[in-house]
Every structure is written in structure tokens, then in C-alpha cells.
Amino acid sequence: MDIKQDTINAEEMAKRLNTTSSNIRKWCIELEKHGYEFVKDNRKKRYYSVTDQTLLSNLKYAIQEKKLSLEIAAMTVIKGFDRKRSSSSTQQEHLKKESDNRNLSVLQEHNNYTTDAVLNTMKEQFEQQQSINNKLLEMLDYYKDALQASEEIRRTEQEHMNKQFKELEERLADRISQQIDNRDKEMMKYIRSSQQQQQEQLLETAATQQKGFFARLLGK
């Protein structure tokens, strides 16, 4: 196959897609990462068929119109390309010359429709996942608030119990102190009473002894 006769170079492809050769090279590298193959000469220079042009046009559309990242856009157009290629009877469609360029606009419209369908599906899946994530976040916020409320109740109950224990300790200490005071008072009362009794006994003994002394003295 005459590569230069059946294909175009990067500069011509950039003109057809109204972009730069740098973008064409960058897009091709990303497409090759996902398994797509371009025709190359002995110096590894890429040449592009009409099929390649369609694929690159779809990639440009996904990036600029659908605002997808280069990686996601490349994955999307490759998926659409693989589905279309699998339904074809030939496995070398990207090397085949497209002789009738007048049908290119129709093919482009069809591919754009396929790309839109894939992008819309991905968008719906993303929105569904985003909705699930939002619900999960709401649940997390709910459980977080419930946990905080439970912790606040526990802390309040603990403070109440601590207050009750403190009051009980104070009452118990007051009661013990009162009992000690009462016991000390009773003890002092007992001691005074005992001392008084001892003094009275001593006085009686002394009086008795004195009477006996005078009786003996007078008896003589």
C-alpha cells in the first residue's frame, strides 16, 4: 500500500480538523495508550486515513464540546470505535481507503451521534453515582450528628452523676464530722463527770480521814 497516496500527514490533518499539529500528536499518543494503531512509515511518522480523521474528529468533539479530559475522551471514542469495528466483516478497517469522501459528513454525523450516546450514558452513570455519594454523605452527616448528640447526653449525665456523688460525699462528710463532734462532746462530758466524781470521792476520803484523826486525838 502506498502510504502517502492513501493517507495524509499530521499537518494536513491539523488543517482539516482546524487545530494544531501539536494537538494531533498529543491526541494520537493518548489513543495509542488505549490500543489504537496508526499507519507509520519506517521513521515512525504517522499517516492518517479517513477513519483516523473520523476518530480524531470525535475526540476533538468530546474534548471541546463535552468538556471531557483527554484520557476520558480517548476511552470514550475508542469504545465507540471498537463497537463499530466488531460489527464489521473486516479487521483492517482503519487501513482501508475511503474512496467516497462525499459520505464523510454523513458518517461524521453518525459517529457524533454515537459519541453523544456514549457520553450521555457516562453522564447519567456519573450523575447516578454522584447521587449515591450525596446520599452516603447525608447518612454520614446524620450519624455524625447523632453521635455528637449521644456524646453530649452522655457527658451531661456524667456531669450530673459526678455532681450527685460530690453532694453525697459532702453530706457523708458532714454527718461523720457531726458524729465525731457529738462523740467528742460525750467523751468530754464523761471525763468531766468522772473527774468530778473522783474529786468528790477524794474530798469524802479526806474528810473521813480528818474526822478519824481528830477522834483519835481527842480520845487520848
Rosetta constraint file for C-alpha pairs under 8 A:
AtomPair CA 1 CA 6 HARMONIC 7.70 0.50
AtomPair CA 2 CA 6 HARMONIC 6.24 0.50
AtomPair CA 3 CA 7 HARMONIC 5.84 0.50
AtomPair CA 3 CA 39 HARMONIC 7.77 0.50
AtomPair CA 3 CA 41 HARMONIC 7.64 0.50
AtomPair CA 3 CA 47 HARMONIC 7.10 0.50
AtomPair CA 4 CA 8 HARMONIC 6.43 0.50
AtomPair CA 4 CA 9 HARMONIC 7.93 0.50
AtomPair CA 4 CA 47 HARMONIC 7.41 0.50
AtomPair CA 6 CA 49 HARMONIC 6.88 0.50
AtomPair CA 6 CA 97 HARMONIC 6.13 0.50
AtomPair CA 7 CA 47 HARMONIC 5.66 0.50
AtomPair CA 7 CA 48 HARMONIC 5.00 0.50
AtomPair CA 7 CA 49 HARMONIC 4.79 0.50
AtomPair CA 7 CA 50 HARMONIC 7.57 0.50
AtomPair CA 8 CA 12 HARMONIC 6.16 0.50
AtomPair CA 8 CA 13 HARMONIC 6.63 0.50
AtomPair CA 8 CA 47 HARMONIC 5.49 0.50
AtomPair CA 8 CA 48 HARMONIC 5.17 0.50
AtomPair CA 8 CA 49 HARMONIC 6.73 0.50
AtomPair CA 9 CA 13 HARMONIC 6.26 0.50
AtomPair CA 9 CA 46 HARMONIC 6.84 0.50
AtomPair CA 9 CA 47 HARMONIC 4.93 0.50
AtomPair CA 9 CA 48 HARMONIC 6.21 0.50
AtomPair CA 10 CA 14 HARMONIC 6.03 0.50
AtomPair CA 10 CA 21 HARMONIC 5.87 0.50
AtomPair CA 10 CA 24 HARMONIC 6.73 0.50
AtomPair CA 10 CA 25 HARMONIC 7.62 0.50
AtomPair CA 10 CA 46 HARMONIC 7.23 0.50
AtomPair CA 10 CA 47 HARMONIC 6.88 0.50
AtomPair CA 10 CA 48 HARMONIC 7.42 0.50
AtomPair CA 11 CA 15 HARMONIC 6.45 0.50
AtomPair CA 11 CA 20 HARMONIC 7.77 0.50
AtomPair CA 11 CA 21 HARMONIC 5.68 0.50
AtomPair CA 12 CA 16 HARMONIC 6.34 0.50
AtomPair CA 13 CA 17 HARMONIC 6.21 0.50
AtomPair CA 13 CA 21 HARMONIC 7.81 0.50
AtomPair CA 13 CA 24 HARMONIC 7.64 0.50
AtomPair CA 13 CA 48 HARMONIC 7.39 0.50
AtomPair CA 13 CA 53 HARMONIC 7.11 0.50
AtomPair CA 14 CA 18 HARMONIC 5.77 0.50
AtomPair CA 14 CA 19 HARMONIC 5.00 0.50
AtomPair CA 14 CA 20 HARMONIC 5.20 0.50
AtomPair CA 14 CA 21 HARMONIC 5.36 0.50
AtomPair CA 14 CA 24 HARMONIC 6.48 0.50
AtomPair CA 15 CA 19 HARMONIC 6.43 0.50
AtomPair CA 15 CA 20 HARMONIC 7.55 0.50
AtomPair CA 17 CA 57 HARMONIC 6.57 0.50
AtomPair CA 19 CA 23 HARMONIC 6.79 0.50
AtomPair CA 19 CA 24 HARMONIC 7.64 0.50
AtomPair CA 20 CA 24 HARMONIC 6.50 0.50
AtomPair CA 21 CA 25 HARMONIC 6.21 0.50
AtomPair CA 22 CA 26 HARMONIC 6.18 0.50
AtomPair CA 23 CA 27 HARMONIC 5.97 0.50
AtomPair CA 24 CA 28 HARMONIC 6.09 0.50
AtomPair CA 24 CA 56 HARMONIC 7.80 0.50
AtomPair CA 25 CA 29 HARMONIC 6.26 0.50
AtomPair CA 26 CA 30 HARMONIC 6.49 0.50
AtomPair CA 27 CA 31 HARMONIC 6.23 0.50
AtomPair CA 27 CA 56 HARMONIC 7.42 0.50
AtomPair CA 27 CA 59 HARMONIC 7.75 0.50
AtomPair CA 27 CA 70 HARMONIC 7.52 0.50
AtomPair CA 27 CA 74 HARMONIC 7.87 0.50
AtomPair CA 28 CA 32 HARMONIC 6.09 0.50
AtomPair CA 28 CA 56 HARMONIC 7.95 0.50
AtomPair CA 29 CA 33 HARMONIC 6.37 0.50
AtomPair CA 30 CA 34 HARMONIC 6.86 0.50
AtomPair CA 30 CA 70 HARMONIC 7.45 0.50
AtomPair CA 30 CA 71 HARMONIC 6.79 0.50
AtomPair CA 30 CA 74 HARMONIC 6.61 0.50
AtomPair CA 31 CA 35 HARMONIC 6.72 0.50
AtomPair CA 31 CA 36 HARMONIC 5.54 0.50
AtomPair CA 31 CA 74 HARMONIC 5.73 0.50
AtomPair CA 31 CA 75 HARMONIC 7.82 0.50
AtomPair CA 31 CA 78 HARMONIC 7.47 0.50
AtomPair CA 32 CA 36 HARMONIC 4.64 0.50
AtomPair CA 32 CA 37 HARMONIC 6.01 0.50
AtomPair CA 32 CA 38 HARMONIC 7.99 0.50
AtomPair CA 34 CA 74 HARMONIC 7.52 0.50
AtomPair CA 34 CA 75 HARMONIC 6.84 0.50
AtomPair CA 34 CA 78 HARMONIC 7.39 0.50
AtomPair CA 36 CA 78 HARMONIC 7.51 0.50
AtomPair CA 38 CA 46 HARMONIC 6.27 0.50
AtomPair CA 38 CA 47 HARMONIC 6.90 0.50
AtomPair CA 38 CA 48 HARMONIC 6.91 0.50
AtomPair CA 38 CA 52 HARMONIC 7.63 0.50
AtomPair CA 38 CA 94 HARMONIC 7.95 0.50
AtomPair CA 39 CA 46 HARMONIC 5.74 0.50
AtomPair CA 39 CA 47 HARMONIC 5.48 0.50
AtomPair CA 39 CA 48 HARMONIC 6.79 0.50
AtomPair CA 39 CA 95 HARMONIC 7.37 0.50
AtomPair CA 40 CA 44 HARMONIC 5.13 0.50
AtomPair CA 40 CA 45 HARMONIC 5.14 0.50
AtomPair CA 40 CA 46 HARMONIC 4.46 0.50
AtomPair CA 40 CA 47 HARMONIC 5.93 0.50
AtomPair CA 41 CA 45 HARMONIC 5.54 0.50
AtomPair CA 41 CA 46 HARMONIC 6.84 0.50
AtomPair CA 41 CA 47 HARMONIC 7.81 0.50
AtomPair CA 48 CA 52 HARMONIC 5.54 0.50
AtomPair CA 48 CA 53 HARMONIC 6.70 0.50
AtomPair CA 49 CA 53 HARMONIC 6.28 0.50
AtomPair CA 49 CA 94 HARMONIC 6.75 0.50
AtomPair CA 49 CA 95 HARMONIC 6.86 0.50
AtomPair CA 49 CA 96 HARMONIC 7.68 0.50
AtomPair CA 49 CA 97 HARMONIC 6.87 0.50
AtomPair CA 49 CA 98 HARMONIC 7.83 0.50
AtomPair CA 50 CA 54 HARMONIC 6.27 0.50
AtomPair CA 50 CA 94 HARMONIC 7.96 0.50
AtomPair CA 50 CA 97 HARMONIC 7.19 0.50
AtomPair CA 50 CA 98 HARMONIC 6.13 0.50
AtomPair CA 51 CA 55 HARMONIC 6.28 0.50
AtomPair CA 51 CA 93 HARMONIC 7.60 0.50
AtomPair CA 51 CA 94 HARMONIC 5.49 0.50
AtomPair CA 51 CA 98 HARMONIC 7.75 0.50
AtomPair CA 52 CA 56 HARMONIC 6.09 0.50
AtomPair CA 52 CA 94 HARMONIC 6.65 0.50
AtomPair CA 53 CA 57 HARMONIC 5.94 0.50
AtomPair CA 54 CA 58 HARMONIC 6.18 0.50
AtomPair CA 54 CA 108 HARMONIC 6.39 0.50
AtomPair CA 54 CA 111 HARMONIC 7.71 0.50
AtomPair CA 55 CA 59 HARMONIC 6.24 0.50
AtomPair CA 55 CA 77 HARMONIC 6.87 0.50
AtomPair CA 55 CA 81 HARMONIC 7.52 0.50
AtomPair CA 56 CA 60 HARMONIC 6.14 0.50
AtomPair CA 57 CA 61 HARMONIC 6.18 0.50
AtomPair CA 58 CA 62 HARMONIC 6.22 0.50
AtomPair CA 58 CA 77 HARMONIC 6.53 0.50
AtomPair CA 58 CA 111 HARMONIC 7.10 0.50
AtomPair CA 58 CA 112 HARMONIC 6.37 0.50
AtomPair CA 58 CA 115 HARMONIC 7.01 0.50
AtomPair CA 59 CA 63 HARMONIC 6.25 0.50
AtomPair CA 59 CA 73 HARMONIC 6.03 0.50
AtomPair CA 59 CA 74 HARMONIC 6.27 0.50
AtomPair CA 59 CA 77 HARMONIC 6.24 0.50
AtomPair CA 60 CA 64 HARMONIC 5.93 0.50
AtomPair CA 60 CA 65 HARMONIC 7.88 0.50
AtomPair CA 61 CA 65 HARMONIC 5.25 0.50
AtomPair CA 61 CA 66 HARMONIC 6.85 0.50
AtomPair CA 61 CA 112 HARMONIC 7.92 0.50
AtomPair CA 62 CA 66 HARMONIC 4.84 0.50
AtomPair CA 62 CA 67 HARMONIC 6.48 0.50
AtomPair CA 62 CA 68 HARMONIC 5.99 0.50
AtomPair CA 62 CA 73 HARMONIC 5.59 0.50
AtomPair CA 62 CA 115 HARMONIC 7.65 0.50
AtomPair CA 63 CA 67 HARMONIC 4.95 0.50
AtomPair CA 63 CA 68 HARMONIC 4.88 0.50
AtomPair CA 63 CA 69 HARMONIC 6.28 0.50
AtomPair CA 63 CA 70 HARMONIC 6.43 0.50
AtomPair CA 63 CA 73 HARMONIC 6.18 0.50
AtomPair CA 64 CA 68 HARMONIC 7.54 0.50
AtomPair CA 66 CA 119 HARMONIC 7.89 0.50
AtomPair CA 68 CA 72 HARMONIC 6.22 0.50
AtomPair CA 68 CA 73 HARMONIC 5.63 0.50
AtomPair CA 69 CA 73 HARMONIC 5.95 0.50
AtomPair CA 70 CA 74 HARMONIC 6.02 0.50
AtomPair CA 71 CA 75 HARMONIC 6.32 0.50
AtomPair CA 72 CA 76 HARMONIC 6.17 0.50
AtomPair CA 73 CA 77 HARMONIC 6.32 0.50
AtomPair CA 74 CA 78 HARMONIC 6.06 0.50
AtomPair CA 75 CA 79 HARMONIC 6.20 0.50
AtomPair CA 76 CA 80 HARMONIC 6.46 0.50
AtomPair CA 76 CA 115 HARMONIC 7.33 0.50
AtomPair CA 76 CA 118 HARMONIC 6.84 0.50
AtomPair CA 76 CA 119 HARMONIC 7.25 0.50
AtomPair CA 77 CA 81 HARMONIC 6.04 0.50
AtomPair CA 77 CA 115 HARMONIC 6.52 0.50
AtomPair CA 78 CA 82 HARMONIC 5.99 0.50
AtomPair CA 79 CA 83 HARMONIC 6.27 0.50
AtomPair CA 80 CA 84 HARMONIC 6.34 0.50
AtomPair CA 80 CA 114 HARMONIC 6.73 0.50
AtomPair CA 80 CA 115 HARMONIC 6.67 0.50
AtomPair CA 80 CA 118 HARMONIC 7.35 0.50
AtomPair CA 81 CA 85 HARMONIC 6.02 0.50
AtomPair CA 82 CA 86 HARMONIC 5.98 0.50
AtomPair CA 83 CA 87 HARMONIC 6.66 0.50
AtomPair CA 84 CA 88 HARMONIC 6.76 0.50
AtomPair CA 85 CA 90 HARMONIC 7.89 0.50
AtomPair CA 85 CA 91 HARMONIC 7.13 0.50
AtomPair CA 85 CA 93 HARMONIC 7.31 0.50
AtomPair CA 86 CA 91 HARMONIC 7.93 0.50
AtomPair CA 92 CA 96 HARMONIC 6.62 0.50
AtomPair CA 100 CA 104 HARMONIC 7.59 0.50
AtomPair CA 103 CA 107 HARMONIC 6.20 0.50
AtomPair CA 104 CA 108 HARMONIC 5.87 0.50
AtomPair CA 105 CA 109 HARMONIC 6.13 0.50
AtomPair CA 106 CA 110 HARMONIC 6.30 0.50
AtomPair CA 107 CA 111 HARMONIC 6.13 0.50
AtomPair CA 108 CA 112 HARMONIC 6.04 0.50
AtomPair CA 109 CA 113 HARMONIC 6.13 0.50
AtomPair CA 110 CA 114 HARMONIC 6.25 0.50
AtomPair CA 111 CA 115 HARMONIC 6.00 0.50
AtomPair CA 112 CA 116 HARMONIC 5.97 0.50
AtomPair CA 113 CA 117 HARMONIC 6.16 0.50
AtomPair CA 114 CA 118 HARMONIC 6.27 0.50
AtomPair CA 115 CA 119 HARMONIC 6.01 0.50
AtomPair CA 116 CA 120 HARMONIC 5.85 0.50
AtomPair CA 117 CA 121 HARMONIC 6.12 0.50
AtomPair CA 118 CA 122 HARMONIC 6.17 0.50
AtomPair CA 119 CA 123 HARMONIC 5.97 0.50
AtomPair CA 120 CA 124 HARMONIC 6.08 0.50
AtomPair CA 121 CA 125 HARMONIC 6.17 0.50
AtomPair CA 122 CA 126 HARMONIC 6.02 0.50
AtomPair CA 123 CA 127 HARMONIC 6.07 0.50
AtomPair CA 124 CA 128 HARMONIC 6.06 0.50
AtomPair CA 125 CA 129 HARMONIC 6.11 0.50
AtomPair CA 126 CA 130 HARMONIC 5.96 0.50
AtomPair CA 127 CA 131 HARMONIC 6.05 0.50
AtomPair CA 128 CA 132 HARMONIC 6.26 0.50
AtomPair CA 129 CA 133 HARMONIC 6.09 0.50
AtomPair CA 130 CA 134 HARMONIC 6.09 0.50
AtomPair CA 131 CA 135 HARMONIC 6.24 0.50
AtomPair CA 132 CA 136 HARMONIC 6.17 0.50
AtomPair CA 133 CA 137 HARMONIC 6.13 0.50
AtomPair CA 134 CA 138 HARMONIC 6.15 0.50
AtomPair CA 135 CA 139 HARMONIC 6.17 0.50
AtomPair CA 136 CA 140 HARMONIC 6.13 0.50
AtomPair CA 137 CA 141 HARMONIC 6.10 0.50
AtomPair CA 138 CA 142 HARMONIC 6.12 0.50
AtomPair CA 139 CA 143 HARMONIC 6.16 0.50
AtomPair CA 140 CA 144 HARMONIC 5.92 0.50
AtomPair CA 141 CA 145 HARMONIC 6.08 0.50
AtomPair CA 142 CA 146 HARMONIC 6.09 0.50
AtomPair CA 143 CA 147 HARMONIC 5.91 0.50
AtomPair CA 144 CA 148 HARMONIC 6.16 0.50
AtomPair CA 145 CA 149 HARMONIC 6.09 0.50
AtomPair CA 146 CA 150 HARMONIC 6.04 0.50
AtomPair CA 147 CA 151 HARMONIC 6.03 0.50
AtomPair CA 148 CA 152 HARMONIC 6.08 0.50
AtomPair CA 149 CA 153 HARMONIC 6.21 0.50
AtomPair CA 150 CA 154 HARMONIC 6.11 0.50
AtomPair CA 151 CA 155 HARMONIC 6.03 0.50
AtomPair CA 152 CA 156 HARMONIC 6.10 0.50
AtomPair CA 153 CA 157 HARMONIC 6.10 0.50
AtomPair CA 154 CA 158 HARMONIC 6.04 0.50
AtomPair CA 155 CA 159 HARMONIC 6.13 0.50
AtomPair CA 156 CA 160 HARMONIC 6.18 0.50
AtomPair CA 157 CA 161 HARMONIC 6.11 0.50
AtomPair CA 158 CA 162 HARMONIC 6.05 0.50
AtomPair CA 159 CA 163 HARMONIC 6.12 0.50
AtomPair CA 160 CA 164 HARMONIC 6.22 0.50
AtomPair CA 161 CA 165 HARMONIC 6.10 0.50
AtomPair CA 162 CA 166 HARMONIC 6.09 0.50
AtomPair CA 163 CA 167 HARMONIC 6.18 0.50
AtomPair CA 164 CA 168 HARMONIC 6.07 0.50
AtomPair CA 165 CA 169 HARMONIC 6.06 0.50
AtomPair CA 166 CA 170 HARMONIC 6.15 0.50
AtomPair CA 167 CA 171 HARMONIC 6.15 0.50
AtomPair CA 168 CA 172 HARMONIC 6.01 0.50
AtomPair CA 169 CA 173 HARMONIC 5.96 0.50
AtomPair CA 170 CA 174 HARMONIC 6.11 0.50
AtomPair CA 171 CA 175 HARMONIC 6.10 0.50
AtomPair CA 172 CA 176 HARMONIC 6.10 0.50
AtomPair CA 173 CA 177 HARMONIC 5.99 0.50
AtomPair CA 174 CA 178 HARMONIC 6.01 0.50
AtomPair CA 175 CA 179 HARMONIC 6.07 0.50
AtomPair CA 176 CA 180 HARMONIC 6.09 0.50
AtomPair CA 177 CA 181 HARMONIC 6.12 0.50
AtomPair CA 178 CA 182 HARMONIC 6.08 0.50
AtomPair CA 179 CA 183 HARMONIC 6.00 0.50
AtomPair CA 180 CA 184 HARMONIC 6.02 0.50
AtomPair CA 181 CA 185 HARMONIC 6.10 0.50
AtomPair CA 182 CA 186 HARMONIC 6.14 0.50
AtomPair CA 183 CA 187 HARMONIC 5.99 0.50
AtomPair CA 184 CA 188 HARMONIC 6.04 0.50
AtomPair CA 185 CA 189 HARMONIC 6.05 0.50
AtomPair CA 186 CA 190 HARMONIC 6.01 0.50
AtomPair CA 187 CA 191 HARMONIC 6.08 0.50
AtomPair CA 188 CA 192 HARMONIC 6.06 0.50
AtomPair CA 189 CA 193 HARMONIC 6.06 0.50
AtomPair CA 190 CA 194 HARMONIC 6.04 0.50
AtomPair CA 191 CA 195 HARMONIC 6.04 0.50
AtomPair CA 192 CA 196 HARMONIC 6.04 0.50
AtomPair CA 193 CA 197 HARMONIC 6.16 0.50
AtomPair CA 194 CA 198 HARMONIC 6.10 0.50
AtomPair CA 195 CA 199 HARMONIC 6.10 0.50
AtomPair CA 196 CA 200 HARMONIC 6.16 0.50
AtomPair CA 197 CA 201 HARMONIC 6.08 0.50
AtomPair CA 198 CA 202 HARMONIC 6.02 0.50
AtomPair CA 199 CA 203 HARMONIC 6.10 0.50
AtomPair CA 200 CA 204 HARMONIC 6.11 0.50
AtomPair CA 201 CA 205 HARMONIC 6.01 0.50
AtomPair CA 202 CA 206 HARMONIC 6.01 0.50
AtomPair CA 203 CA 207 HARMONIC 6.03 0.50
AtomPair CA 204 CA 208 HARMONIC 6.05 0.50
AtomPair CA 205 CA 209 HARMONIC 6.08 0.50
AtomPair CA 206 CA 210 HARMONIC 6.05 0.50
AtomPair CA 207 CA 211 HARMONIC 6.15 0.50
AtomPair CA 208 CA 212 HARMONIC 6.20 0.50
AtomPair CA 209 CA 213 HARMONIC 6.10 0.50
AtomPair CA 210 CA 214 HARMONIC 6.28 0.50
AtomPair CA 211 CA 215 HARMONIC 6.05 0.50
AtomPair CA 212 CA 216 HARMONIC 6.12 0.50
AtomPair CA 213 CA 217 HARMONIC 6.09 0.50
AtomPair CA 214 CA 218 HARMONIC 6.01 0.50
AtomPair CA 215 CA 219 HARMONIC 5.89 0.50
AtomPair CA 216 CA 220 HARMONIC 6.48 0.50
